[in-house]
Amino acid sequence: MPRFRPSVLLEARQRANLTQLELATRAAAEPPGQQPVFKDDPARERARRIAAWENRIGAWERGIDTPSATYVPTLARVLGVEPLSLFDADPAAPSFTALRLAAGLTLQALAEATGISYTSLHRMARGVARAPDDAASKLANALGVTVAQLRASIDHDG
């Protein structure tokens, strides 16, 4: 599993000349995803999201915690970096797991997006099972890579 690199996040934030609060404010402006929403009080919802992002960013930069897959694309977009750069992954030959994290997908979300069972994906990622051509095409599309890149990433993890 590729490890998150807190120093890359910190350096990217500093290069962008952003405080943790400023990064949190920009990140919180992105769509909320699976978080609870206070529809009756938009200001309260916005303040809650900014505070949550600021707390997470601090923990991620200190290496206390790592962002879940769903936060990675937002961080990368706001900071203007490639999502893979936030991990100790080789950008020329990333693993399947690194591609999945960079795409912002949990294994369950990838299963739902492709119609491939969680168990099958897990077995492919571990190199226990080979991805059939139809599955490889669906996965490559969901991850934004070619089928050849996908197959290489699965071979890398296995």
Order of alpha helices (4+ residues) and beta strands (2+ residues): alpha-alpha-alpha-alpha-alpha-alpha-alpha-alpha-alpha
